[in-house]
């Protein structure tokens, strides 16, 4: 092995799956030095996400409450209509949790009492983030994303003053590898009334925010954006055709790496794609796919993934299951019959394996 040039070793290892590489770390120091190098981890992930297997892979998660503890289970599914295999299970603090979409192979989930965990199900690592020092605030929600400039995952937490008549937020942010939260300067115009987790896309967190009238009632909405690198807040305008609509029928999603605004009207779901440029202050929306059901409402379903042909929907549609694909070319629904899910209450997202460690 010592006679093989390092670039060749790098090229060989970079082609291997994550689980094999995780085992190879213990073979010798040379392998370990390659596999734990941040450049190798980043390159391996970007190479792997180009394969068909990873693009079709889903990660499902659900919470199991036992007598004395709570366990979160992650299940991997590579093909539809197959048995979901438990990838990783971990004991966590008792409570209910919201699981956020994965980012570069890591998954973040947060509880109602403010505790936040980050996990890599593939290499079986999990850690609870330090508690935020925010006396007088209640935890509302969290966002999770990857800062490509620093090469670190970041968690953003939204906080609401206790007893306040308006939801003026406090915002904290932490980078993986740090042991403390930092406060972000916050402008009161960026409210957070529905407590929905922000969507992460292209290096920005996004959420719908309302302007209020003197009586404290929502009167118009915009979309707030938070630059994960610069850690600054701005606002972008929605598409003109939906700007006057009731914001409660709109929500944001990340599909195929792009920010999407979803407009729901009973049996119809219109998806707008953000094509703007933050650097040039351009706000350009393009109308994408529309999901139409002839007889049933689709408002309870959420789009969670898109492969260019089919949109994966998670949520109740009468006559179908909780996971369905909608073909944008034929207009047909297809139910996914994934077996092995022990709970009807689960989260599902597109997922790609990675070697990114959980560092605190």
MIDREN-464644 format. One record per atom (N, C-alpha, C, O): residue in one letter; x, y, z. Coordinates in steps of 0.05 Angstrom, whole numbers, plus 5000, padded with zeros to 4 digits. Example, Ala and Ser with C-alpha at 12.3 -4.5 7.8 and 13.67 -1.06 7.14 Angstrom:
// residues 2
A526448865156;A524649105156;A526449345156;A528549345169;S525749555142;S527349795143;S525850015157;S526850235161;
END
This chain:
// residues 360
X501649765000;X500050005000;X501750255000;X501050454988;X504050255013;X505750485015;X506850564988;X507750794984;X506950374969;X508050424942;X505950554923;X506750644902;X503450554931;X501350674914;X501250974919;X500951054942;X501451134898;X501251424902;X498651504916;X496551394912;X498951714933;X496551804948;X494251884931;X491951824938;X494652024908;X492352094891;X490751854882;X488351874879;X492151634876;X490751394867;X489051274890;X486851184886;X490251264914;X488751174938;X486251344942;X484151234947;X486651604939;X484351784942;X482151724922;X479851704929;X482951684896;X481051624875;X479551364880;X477251334873;X480951164891;X479750904896;X477750934919;X475450844917;X478551054941;X476851074964;X474351244959;X472251194970;X474651444942;X472451634938;X470151504924;X467851604925;X470651264911;X468451124897;X466950934915;X464850834906;X467850884939;X466650694957;X464250804972;X464151054976;X462250634979;X459950734994;X460750815022;X462850735033;X459050985035;X459651095061;X460050875082;X461950895098;X458350675082;X458550475103;X461150325101;X462350245122;X462150275077;X464750135074;X467050315084;X468850225097;X466850565077;X468950755086;X469050775116;X471150805128;X466650775129;X466550795158;X468050555171;X469250585192;X467750325159;X469250095169;X472150105163;X473850015180;X472950205140;X475750215132;X477450405149;X479850375149;X476150585164;X477650765180;X479350625201;X481450725209;X478550385209;X479950235230;X482150055218;X483549915234;X482450045192;X484349855180;X487249955184;X488949795193;X487750205179;X490450315184;X490350615185;X488250735178;X492550735193;X492651025197;X492351175170;X491251395170;X493351065148;X493251195123;X490351225114;X489451435106;X488851005115;X486051005108;X484551215125;X482951375115;X485151205151;X483751375169;X484251675163;X482451835165;X486751735156;X487452015151;X485952115126;X485152345125;X485551935106;X484152015082;X481152055089;X479952265082;X479951855102;X477051845105;X476052055124;X473752135123;X477752145143;X476952355162;X477652635153;X477052825167;X478952655130;X479752925120;X477253075110;X475752955094;X476853325118;X474453475109;X474153495079;X471953475069;X476353525065;X476253535036;X475253275024;X473553275006;X476253055035;X475352795025;X472352755031;X470852665013;X471452825055;X468652795062;X466852955044;X464752855034;X467553205039;X466053385021;X465953274993;X463853264980;X468253184982;X468353084955;X466852824952;X465352784933;X467052644972;X465652394971;X462652434971;X461152304956;X461652624987;X458852684987;X457852784960;X455852684950;X459252974949;X458353094923;X458452884901;X456852894882;X460452704902;X460552484882;X458152294885;X456952214866;X457552234910;X455452034916;X452652134909;X450951974900;X452152394913;X449452504908;X448852514878;X446552564871;X450752454861;X450152454832;X449152184823;X448352164800;X449151984840;X448251714832;X445251684834;X443951824850;X444151504818;X441251464818;X440351344845;X438151414854;X442051174857;X441251054882;X440751264904;X438751244918;X442551454906;X442251654927;X439951844921;X438551944939;X439551904895;X437352094888;X434651974894;X432752124897;X434451704895;X431851574900;X431551484929;X429651354936;X433451554945;X433551444973;X431951624991;X432051874989;X430451495009;X428851645029;X429751565057;X430651345062;X429451755075;X429851695104;X427251755118;X426151975116;X426251555132;X423851585148;X424551575177;X426451435185;X423051725194;X423651725222;X421151745238;X419151865230;X421151615262;X418851635280;X419851605308;X421951495313;X418151705327;X418851695355;X417351475369;X414951435364;X418651325386;X417451115402;X417751185431;X419951215441;X415451205445;X415551265474;X415350995489;X413350845486;X417250945506;X417250705522;X416750785551;X416151015557;X416950595570;X416250645597;X418050865610;X417051045624;X420650845605;X422551025618;X424051205599;X425551375608;X423751165573;X425351325555;X423851365529;X421751245524;X425051525511;X424051565484;X426251495464;X428651555469;X425551365443;X427451275422;X426551385395;X424251375388;X428451495380;X427951575353;X429151365334;X431351275338;X427551285315;X428351075295;X428651205268;X426851355259;X430751145254;X431151235226;X431150985208;X432550785213;X429550995187;X429250775169;X429950865141;X429251085132;X431450695127;X432350755100;X430750595080;X430150365084;X430150735058;X428650605036;X430050685010;X430250925004;X430950484995;X432250544970;X430350514946;X430650654926;X428550324948;X426650284927;X423850294938;X423350224962;X421950374922;X419150384932;X418050104933;X419149914922;X415850074948;X414449814951;X416249604963;X416149374955;X417849684982;X419649484995;X419549525025;X418249705035;X420949355039;X420949365068;X422949575077;X425249575068;X422049765094;X423849965105;X425649845126;X424749695143;X428249895124;X430249775142;X431049975162;X431750205155;X431049895188;X432050085209;X434950135205;X436649955206;X435650385200;X438350465196;X439750515223;X442150445227;X438350645241;X439550725267;X437350795286;X435350915279;X437650715311;X435850795333;X437450915356;X439650815362;X436451115369;X437851245390;X435951345412;X433751445406;X436851315437;X435251415459;X435651715462;X437851815459;X433351855467;X433452145469;X431752225493;X430452055506;X431652485499;X430052585521;X427152535515;X426252545492;X425652495536;X422752455533;X421352695521;X421952925530;X419652655502;X418152875490;X417452825461;X418052615450;X416153025450;X415353025421;X417453185405;X418553375415;X417953095381;X420053215365;X419153275337;X417453135326;X420353475325;X419953535296;X422653475282;X424753595290;X422553305262;X425053235247;X425253405222;X423353415206;X427453545219;X427953715197;X429153565173;X430353355177;X428853665149;X430053535126;X433153515129;X434353695141;X434253295119;X437153255123;X438753455106;X437753565086;X441153505115;X442953685101;X445753565100;X446953525122;X446753495077;X449353375074;X449653135092;X451753105105;X447652965093;X447852715108;X447252725137;X447052515150;X446852965148;X446152985177;X443153055179;X442053195162;X441952965201;X439153025207;X438953165234;X440253095253;X437353375235;X436953535259;X434053505268;X432253505251;X433553475294;X430853465304;X430753605331;X432653595346;X428453735336;X428253905360;X425653845375;X423653765363;X425653875401;X423353825418;X421954075427;X422954295424;X419554045437;X417954265446;X419154415470;X418554645474;X420854275485;X422154395508;X424854535502;X426154625520;X425554545476;X427854685468;X430354525463;X432354625453;X430254255469;X432654095464;X432954035434;X430953995420;X435454035424;X436053995396;X438153785393;X440153775407;X437753595374;X439553385369;X440453395339;X438953485322;X442853305334;X443853265307;X444952985305;X446252885323;X444252855283;X444852565280;X445852505252;X444952625232;X447752315250;X448452195224;X447551905226;X449051735237;X445251825215;X444251555217;X446051345204;X446151115213;X447451415183;X449051225168;X451451125184;X452050895185;X452851315197;X455251235212;X454651225242;X456351195259;X451951255248;X450951205275;X452251385296;X453451295316;X452051645292;X452951845311;X450652035318;X449052105300;X450452105343;X448352295351;X449452465374;X451052365390;X448552715376;X449352885398;X447153085403;X445853175385;X446853155428;X444953365436;X446553625437;X448653645449;X445453835425;X446754095425;X446454225453;X444654155468;X448354395460;X448154535486;X445654705487;X444754805467;X444554735511;X442154895514;X442855195509;X445055285516;X440955335497;X441455615492;X440855775517;X438855725531;X442455975523;X442056155546;X440156375537;X441056585527;X437556335541;X435556535532;X433356555552;X431056485547;X434056665575;X432156695597;X429956895588;X430557105577;X427456815594;X425256985586;X424156925558;X422357075549;X425256725545;X424356655518;X423356365517;X424356195532;X421456305500;X420556035494;X421655965466;X421756125448;X422355705463;X423355615437;X420955565419;X419055425426;X421155675394;X419055645375;X419655425354;X418155245350;X422055455342;X422655275320;X425655285315;X427055455326;X426555105297;X429355095289;X429655055259;X427754955246;X431855135248;X432555085221;X435354955220;X436954995239;X435954805199;X438454655197;X439454665169;X438054615150;X442054735165;X443254755139;X446254735139;X447454735160;X447454735115;X450354705113;X451454955100;X450555045078;X453455075113;X454855305103;X457355215087;X459255125099;X457155235061;X459355135044;X461855305047;X464055205040;X461655545055;X464055715058;X465755625082;X468155585080;X464455585105;X465855495129;X466155195130;X467855085145;X464555045114;X464654755114;X463354635139;X464054415147;X461454785152;X460254695176;X457154705174;X456054875161;X455954515187;X453054525191;X452354735212;X453854775231;X450054865208;X449155065228;X446255015235;X444654925218;X445655075260;X442855065269;X442055345278;X443555485292;X439655425269;X438555685277;X436155635293;X434455465287;X435855775315;X433555745333;X432056005336;X433256215340;X429355985335;X427656215338;X426356205365;X425455995375;X426356435379;X425356455406;X423256685408;X423456885395;X421356635426;X419156835430;X419156925459;X419356765477;X419057185464;X418957285491;X416557175506;X414357165495;X416957095531;X414756995548;X412757225554;X413557435563;X410257175548;X408157375555;X408057615537;X406557805543;X409457605515;X409357835496;X406757835480;X405757615473;X405758065473;X403258085458;X403858045428;X401957975413;X406258095419;X406958045391;X409457865392;X410957855411;X409657715370;X411857515370;X414457635358;X415357555337;X415557825373;X418257925366;X420257705374;X420357625397;X421757625354;X423457385359;X426157455370;X427157675367;X427257255384;X430057255389;X431157035371;X429856835366;X433557075360;X434756875342;X437556805352;X439156975358;X438056545355;X440656445362;X441656255340;X440056125326;X444256235337;X445456065317;X447855925328;X449356045344;X448355675320;X450655525330;X451855375306;X450355255290;X454455365304;X455855205284;X456654945297;X457554935320;X456454725282;X457354475292;X460354485298;X461954575281;X461154395321;X463954425330;X464254635351;X466254645365;X462254825353;X462355025374;X460754915398;X459254725396;X461155045421;X459754965445;X457955175456;X457155165479;X457355385440;X455655595450;X454055715427;X454955705404;X451755835434;X450055965415;X450856265413;X451756385432;X450456375389;X450856665385;X448256795379;X446456675367;X447857045387;X445457195382;X445657345356;X447857445349;X443457365342;X443357505316;X441657755319;X439457745331;X442557975308;X440958215308;X438358165293;X438458055271;X436158245305;X433558165294;X431858415290;X431658585307;X430458425267;X428758655261;X425858565266;X425058355256;X424258715281;X421558625288;X419658575264;X417658445267;X420358675240;X418558635217;X418458335210;X416558245197;X420558185216;X420657905209;X419357735231;X420657625248;X416757725229;X415257565250;X415157275242;X415957195220;X414257115260;X414356825257;X411756705268;X411856555288;X409456775256;X406956705270;X406056415269;X404556335287;X406856265250;X405855985248;X407655775260;X406955545261;X410055865269;X411955675283;X412955455264;X414055255274;X412555475238;X413555275220;X416555295217;X417555525216;X417955075216;X420855085212;X421555225186;X420155185166;X423655385185;X424455505159;X425455295140;X426355085147;X425255365114;X426255195093;X429055275086;X429655515085;X430855085082;X433655145075;X434155075046;X433554855037;X435155275031;X435755225002;X437855424993;X437655664998;X439955314980;X441955484967;X443455674986;X444255884979;X443855585011;X445255745031;X443655945046;X444756115060;X440955925044;X439156115058;X436955955072;X435955755062;X436156055095;X433655975108;X431456165099;X431856405096;X429056045094;X426756205086;X424356135103;X423955905110;X422756345109;X420156295121;X418256515114;X419056745108;X415656455114;X413556655109;X413156825133;X412856725155;X413057085129;X412757275152;X410557475145;X410257555122;X409057565165;X406857745161;X407358025172;X408658055193;X406458225157;X406258495168;X403558505183;X401658385175;X403558665204;X401058685219;X400058975219;X401559165216;X397359005221;X396159275223;X396259375251;X397059225269;X395459625256;X395559735283;X394059565304;X394759575328;X392059405295;X390559245314;X391958975320;X390958815335;X394358935307;X395758685312;X394958455294;X395958225298;X393258505274;X392358295256;X394158285231;X394858495220;X394758035220;X396258015196;X394858155172;X392458115169;X396258315157;X395058455135;X396458395108;X395158425087;X398958325108;X400358245084;X402758075092;X403558065115;X403757935072;X405957755078;X408257795058;X407857895036;X410657715067;X412957705050;X414457455058;X413557295074;X416857425047;X418457185053;X421157285064;X422557435051;X421657205088;X424257275101;X426457085093;X425856845089;X428857185089;X431057015083;X433357075102;X433857305109;X434756855109;X437056885128;X439456755114;X439456515108;X441556915109;X443956825096;X445656665117;X446556775137;X445956405112;X447356235132;X450256305134;X451456255155;X451456415113;X454356495114;X454656765128;X456256785147;X453256965119;X453557235129;X451957275155;X452457465170;X449957105160;X448257115183;X446857385185;X446857515205;X445557455162;X444057695160;X441257635150;X440757435136;X439357815157;X436557775149;X435757975128;X436558205129;X434057885109;X432958055088;X430157955083;X429157765095;X428758085063;X426157995055;X426057985025;X427258145011;X424557795014;X424057774986;X421057774981;X419457694998;X420257864958;X417357884951;X416357624939;X417857494925;X413857554945;X412757314932;X411957374903;X412157604895;X411157174888;X410157224861;X407757414861;X406157404880;X407657594842;X405557794841;X402757674842;X400957784855;X402357444829;X399657334827;X398657214854;X396257174857;X400457174873;X399557064899;X399957264921;X399357204945;X400957504915;X401757694936;X399257784952;X399657854975;X396957794940;X394557884954;X392957654966;X390757694978;X393957404964;X392457184974;X392757155004;X394557275017;X391156985016;X391356925045;X393856765049;X394156545039;X395656875065;X398256745069;X398056475083;X399856315082;X395756425097;X395456175111;X395055945092;X395255715101;X394455995067;X394255785047;X396755745031;X396855595011;X398955865040;X401555855026;X403555735046;X403455785070;X405455595035;X407755505051;X410155455033;X409855445008;X412455435044;X414955405029;X415955115031;X415354965050;X417355035010;X418554765009;X421154774993;X421554964977;X422854584998;X425254554981;X424954304965;X424654084975;X424954334938;X424654114920;X426854114899;X427254314885;X428353904898;X430553884878;X432654094882;X433954184863;X433054184907;X435054384913;X434154674910;X435754854913;X431554714902;X430554984897;X428455054917;X426954884927;X428255314923;X426155424940;X423555434924;X423555534902;X421455324936;X418855334923;X416755444942;X416755404966;X414955604930;X412555704945;X410155544935;X409555534911;X408755414954;X406555244948;X403955384954;X403555484977;X402155404934;X399555544937;X397455324935;X397155194914;X395855284957;X393955064958;X391155174957;X390455354972;X389455064939;X386655124938;X385154864934;X384554774912;X384454744956;X382854494958;X384054274940;X385754134948;X383054244915;X383854024898;X386254094880;X386953934863;X387454324885;X389554414868;X391854514885;X391454654905;X394354454876;X396754554889;X398654664868;X399654504852;X399054924868;X400855044849;X403555094862;X403755184885;X405755034848;X408455064858;X409955264842;X410255244818;X410955474857;X412555684845;X415455644853;X416055574876;X417255674834;X420155634839;X421655894839;X421356064821;X423255934860;X424756184862;X427256164845;X428955994850;X427556344826;X429856354808;X431456614812;X432956704795;X431056744835;X432356994840;X435256974846;X436356754849;X436557204848;X439457224853;X439757414877;X439457654874;X440457304900;X440857474923;X443057684919;X442857914928;X445257594906;X447457774902;X446758024886;X447858244890;X444857994867;X444058214850;X441258324857;X440158484842;X440258234880;X437558324890;X435358274869;X433558434867;X435558054855;X433457984835;X431457794849;X432257604862;X428957854845;X426857684856;X425157574833;X423257714824;X425757344823;X424457234800;X423256964807;X424656784816;X420656934802;X419156684808;X418156574781;X417256714764;X418456304779;X417456164755;X415355964764;X415755814783;X413155964750;X411055774757;X411855494748;X412555444725;X411955314767;X412755034762;X410354854758;X408454924744;X410454624771;X408454424767;X405954494783;X406054644802;X403654384774;X401154404788;X400154124794;X400253954776;X399354074818;X398353814826;X395253834829;X394253994845;X393853674813;X390953704812;X389753424817;X390453234805;X387753414836;X386253174841;X383353234832;X382253434839;X382153044817;X379553094806;X377353114827;X375353264823;X377652974849;X375452954868;X376153004898;X374353074913;X378652984905;X379453004933;X381253244938;X382753334920;X381153344963;X382953574970;X385753474974;X386253244982;X387653644968;X390453574970;X391853754991;X394353744993;X390353915005;X391454115023;X392953995047;X394754125058;X392353745055;X393653615077;X396353485070;X397853395087;X396853475044;X399353345034;X401453555029;X400853775021;X403953485034;X406253665030;X408253535010;X408853305013;X409153684990;X411253584973;X413953574988;X414653775000;X415353354987;X417853335001;X420253264984;X422453284992;X419753174959;X421953104941;X421053114912;X418653074907;X422853164894;X422253174865;X424653064849;X426853164853;X424152874832;X426252754816;X426252844787;X427652724770;X424653044781;X424453144754;X422053044739;X421153164719;X420852824748;X418452714736;X416252684756;X413952754751;X416852584780;X414852544801;X415452704826;X417752744834;X413352814837;X413452954863;X412452774885;X410252664883;X414152734905;X413352574928;X411752734947;X412652954956;X409352644954;X407552774972;X407252614998;X406852374997;X407452755021;X407052625047;X404652755060;X404652995065;X402652595066;X400252705080;X397752575069;X397852425049;X395652625082;X393152485076;X391752585051;X391152825049;X391152405033;X389352455010;X387452225010;X388251995008;X384852285012;X382852075014;X383051874990;X383151954967;X383051624997;X383151414976;X386051324970;X386451134955;X387951474982;X390751404978;X392151365005;X390851415026;X394651285006;X396151265031;X397351525039;X396651735028;X399251515058;X400551765067;X402951845050;X403952065051;X403951655033;X406151715015;X405251654986;X404451434980;X405251864969;X404351834942;X406151994923;X407252204931;X406451894899;X407952044878;X405952154858;X404052014850;X406452394850;X404752524829;X406552564805;X408552704806;X405752444782;X407252474757;X406352734743;X404052764735;X408252924741;X407653184730;X407053174700;X405953354688;X407852954686;X407452924658;X404752794652;X403352884633;X403852594668;X401352464662;X399052564680;X396752514674;X399752694703;X397752784721;X396552564738;X394352594749;X397952344741;X396952114755;X398352084783;X400652154786;X396851994802;X397851934829;X398651634830;X397451464818;X400751584846;X401651314850;X402251274880;X404051414891;X400951094893;X401351044921;X403850884926;X404350684913;X405350964946;X407750814954;X407050624977;X405950724998;X407550374974;X406850184995;X409450095009;X410449875004;X410550265026;X412950205040;X412250055066;X410650155082;X413349825069;X412749655092;X414849695114;X417049775109;X414049625139;X415949625161;X415949875178;X417549905196;X414050065172;X413850305188;X412050245211;X409650195207;X413050255236;X411550175259;X409750385270;X408250335290;X409650625258;X407950835268;X406750985244;X408051015224;X404251075248;X402951225227;X403851525227;X403251675209;X405251595249;X406251875251;X409251875246;X410851805264;X410051955223;X412851945216;X413552175198;X411852305186;X416152235197;X417252435178;X418652295155;X419652075159;X418752415132;X420052295109;X421352515093;X420252735089;X423852455083;X425252655067;X427252505049;X427952275054;X427952635028;X430152535011;X432752535028;X433152705045;X434452335023;X436852315040;X439152205023;X438852025007;X441552305028;X443952205016;X445952155038;X446452325056;X447251925038;X449151855059;X451652025057;X452352135036;X452852065081;X455352225081;X457052135105;X456151995123;X459552215104;X461452165126;X461652405145;X463352405163;X460052615141;X460252845158;X459852765187;X457752645193;X461652825205;X461452735232;X459652925248;X459253155240;X458552835270;X457052995289;X459053105309;X459852965328;X459953355306;X461953475323;X460753685341;X459353865331;X461353665366;X460453875385;X462853965401;X462654135419;
END
